[in-house]
Amino acid sequence: MQIVETIESVRALVRAAREDGSKIGLVPTMGALHVGHLSLIEAARQECDFVVVSIFVNPTQFGPGEDFDKYPRPLEADLEICRKAGVNVVFAPTVEQMYGGENLTWVEVEKLTEPLCGRFRPGHFRGVATVCAKLFNIVLPDAAYFGQKDAQQAVVIRRMVSDLKMPLRIVVCPTVREPDGMAVSSRNKYLTAQQRNDAACIYKSLARCRQMIEAGVRDAEQITAEMRKILEQVGSVEIEYVSLVDAETLEAAEHIGGRIMAAVAVRLDTARLIDNIVVEVGAQ
Amino acid sequence: MQIVETIESVRALVRAAREDGSKIGLVPTMGALHVGHLSLIEAARQECDFVVVSIFVNPTQFGPGEDFDKYPRPLEADLEICRKAGVNVVFAPTVEQMYGGENLTWVEVEKLTEPLCGRFRPGHFRGVATVCAKLFNIVLPDAAYFGQKDAQQAVVIRRMVSDLKMPLRIVVCPTVREPDGMAVSSRNKYLTAQQRNDAACIYKSLARCRQMIEAGVRDAEQITAEMRKILEQVGSVEIEYVSLVDAETLEAAEHIGGRIMAAVAVRLDTARLIDNIVVEVGAQ
């Protein structure tokens, strides 16, 4: 496995692999790798011959007062995980490499970035779209792999790639969960044991949503009210949003039908946690 | 020469050329080709093995009330020019091909898009940057060729490519001029014989600027006042701006030094014309 820091180096390695006929897979990460990332790497290894993992805590997707400084950066452990997982190249650039002196260019995706996390993290998806555009242009992968846990991110990036005619496929892999249903996330590290315990209510609310839809409930407000009740039972949990939206357009789903995403964002003290499920609802 | 309309077709042709070891050159145009475009094609042919000319009147770079509808579209004549010039592929997509049902993604370049034409054509450079990003992603050229006549466009695109790490070179070719100095432009077709005659004052004002700088004048206001006087002598000419700016940052140049761009935009009736020169000023 090669570990490189510069754009020129990663480009040279990928170019050589491509000239050998390899399909290139990119797994863009902010490091602090866990089994969720591993599932992305495994998907990339299944479909591609040459797998690049980028590790870059992207400053432009953090708002003022967010956790950019304290975001975990266990580089040695991350490299070990990548090595064991059969990654070919880890690209771990500096901020200077990715943003130069002054970055003036931004990729903006309208509409899809407005609801859900967009309301609570202004500029977040602009930062995500811009850094992904850079990474895609640097690596020119055949496919890039994202987790369903960050559902809005996946929808935004897919749309950016489609609108800007970027020559790659976006693959979205299922959320990896703990035994109690809790979605695996680098930010779970911020939780105390008690908070981790409390946070199980997030998945409980999503499971209840699925159950209600499967039982035939079609009133979005009835479902979100029930979900909120489950979350509000846990005193340490502060709700940011509980939403039912169309899984493609992210527009509020008043009538439940088609591919519906239930999405939750909460705070436990300073930690911000998100999760979602997608439910397919057949015509009735 | 192949003429293609779809993204898939142009991608397939370019891929085959690249696999044969060809360097790919792209000349993005809105058609209505003239000797200015020809000089771009010639530069591309000099440096590349396989030249793609795109012809696409990009709706998103025209404001409401601008000349999108009446912009000249002499496709047959354009194809003949490309054929004679040794172009390999003309890519002439539909608006549907380039923008799909609804385009949500935009490339925004800050600061550089604010002065000069940016003040008079809000959204113009967003449209230019976005369509160029699409074209670059579709063709993946080694180099793309632009004219110095649209100086701000060249600066903006160069910055977008640099910021977003796009894997191509931007080549800016000198403005091609008529015998009286008038910059060749597709929009010159809008002018009556009298207006065409009047429009010569644009280059006259730029030439006077160069003369003054070469004579040692270093006061920007003194120079632009003189330029305005030349333009105002022609009754049919309405000035939009007369500016001296740093040729890289496009910031107003109060002190004349380094690479200085003198830029002019005027209206003659409904036609809008722009031109510029760059003067190198050594330290004194």
Interface residues (C-beta under 8 A of the other chain):
Chain A: I7 R11 M98 G100 N103 L104 T105 W106 V107 E108 V109 E110 K111 L112 A129 T130 A133 K134 N137 I138 L140 R159 M160 S162 D163 L164 K165 M166 P167
Chain B: I7 R11 M98 G100 N103 L104 T105 W106 V107 E108 V109 E110 K111 L112 A129 T130 A133 K134 N137 I138 L140 R159 M160 S162 D163 L164 K165 M166 P167
